[in-house]
């Protein structure tokens, strides 16, 4: 499961729909196996579109739980066109590419901060199915 996916997952338990603690899910860095896939090509145009859509506080939270505390506290801002990007902008985008797209959680657990339900990640696939008593 790509790191970027963590920014779009929330608890599926109906009782958690009214809580702000159902997103982002909580990750235990000691139980999560991270892998890098360097075969994914760097695409600055795609990243410019994605960065605007991510919930930056959630990115910071999950990255910190997984051991990455090097991100800036505020979401980086970039010019609207690729032609206007500076070398520093490209370096930041390249780092975000590595984190959001090349970093994956191969095995691990995600836990709802509200209800405590644990979702498992096996072979890079999160199991978001709920047991019948939680549906």
C-alpha atoms as one frame of an Amber mdcrd trajectory, in Angstrom:
protein
   0.000   0.000   0.000   1.601   3.253  -1.110   2.172   5.894   1.542  -0.110
   8.209  -0.444  -3.002   5.798   0.205  -2.773   6.516   3.945  -4.070   9.999
   3.150  -7.352   8.635   1.820  -8.241   5.873   4.303 -10.479   6.310   7.305
 -12.270   3.952   9.662 -15.259   2.192   8.103 -17.127   1.606  11.363 -20.437
   3.512  11.153 -20.135   4.794  14.704 -16.892   6.544  13.688 -18.498   8.592
  10.901 -19.297  11.390  13.324 -15.813  11.454  14.869 -12.809  13.452  13.726
 -10.589  10.709  15.165 -11.356   8.254  12.346  -8.768   9.921  10.076  -5.903
   9.450   9.657  -5.642   5.895  10.844  -2.850   5.255  13.325   0.236   3.297
  12.230   2.588   1.496  14.606   6.007   1.941  13.020   7.399  -1.091  14.851
   4.752  -3.318  13.229   4.932  -1.829   9.727   7.366  -3.094   7.115   8.231
  -0.344   4.641   9.590  -1.005   1.151  10.905   1.316  -1.566  10.010   0.869
  -5.228  12.503   2.961  -7.165  11.087   1.845 -10.522   8.295   4.443 -10.289
   9.305   7.367 -12.482   9.425  10.913 -11.138   6.549  12.953 -12.602   6.599
  16.552 -11.284   3.321  17.480 -13.005   1.488  14.649 -11.238   3.033  15.613
  -7.902   2.011  19.254  -8.290  -1.592  18.101  -8.653  -1.391  15.620  -5.781
   0.273  17.912  -3.223  -2.666  20.323  -3.418  -5.075  17.493  -2.589  -3.339
  15.818   0.340  -4.191  16.556   3.935  -0.757  17.770   5.091  -1.359  17.350
   8.850  -2.317  13.716   8.143   0.853  13.228   6.068   2.917  14.610   8.961
   1.156  12.401  11.500   1.531   9.160   9.534   5.101   9.923   8.454   6.027
  10.585  12.089   4.437   7.331  13.225   6.465   5.501  10.590   9.702   7.188
  11.673  10.006  10.131   9.265  10.134  13.405  11.188  12.002  15.366   8.513
   8.990  16.890   6.740   8.321  20.622   6.931   5.530  21.577   9.371   3.605
  23.397   6.641   2.648  22.103   3.225   5.159  23.226   0.586   3.774  25.589
  -2.029   4.823  25.518  -5.640   4.279  27.608  -8.764   1.372  26.485 -10.908
   3.447  25.471 -13.915   6.410  23.145 -14.254   8.373  25.772 -16.170   8.410
  28.037 -13.103   9.829  25.405 -10.734  13.236  26.178  -9.252  15.902  23.583
  -8.507  14.868  23.740  -4.833  11.229  23.093  -5.809  12.312  20.085  -7.876
  14.340  18.716  -4.957  11.319  18.996  -2.645   9.072  17.354  -5.245  11.598
  14.569  -5.660  11.582  13.963  -1.885   7.763  13.945  -1.889   7.827  11.508
  -4.812  10.020   9.167  -2.770   7.728   9.396   0.260   4.279   9.424  -1.337
   4.773   7.157  -4.344   7.881   5.028  -3.900   7.376   4.189  -0.217   4.900
   1.400   0.516   3.734  -0.442   3.587   4.131  -4.135   2.749   2.966  -5.528
   6.096   1.516  -3.898   9.171  -1.470  -2.590  11.037  -3.661   0.496  10.930
  -5.804   1.365  13.943  -8.751   3.730  14.262  -7.994   6.469  16.783 -11.694
   6.574  17.706 -12.867   2.969  18.151  -9.524   1.140  18.188 -10.447  -1.282
  15.392  -7.318  -2.707  13.762  -7.044  -3.086   9.998  -4.255  -5.360   8.788
  -1.993  -4.859   5.791  -0.776  -8.076   4.148   1.315  -8.238   0.985   0.805
  -4.495   0.535  -2.997  -4.779   0.558  -5.043  -3.205   3.370  -7.973  -5.312
   4.568 -10.767  -2.809   5.160 -13.519  -5.394   5.583 -15.300  -5.218   8.905
 -16.518  -8.128  11.019 -20.343  -8.400  11.080 -20.691  -6.914  14.590 -19.104
  -3.618  13.408 -21.004  -3.122  10.159
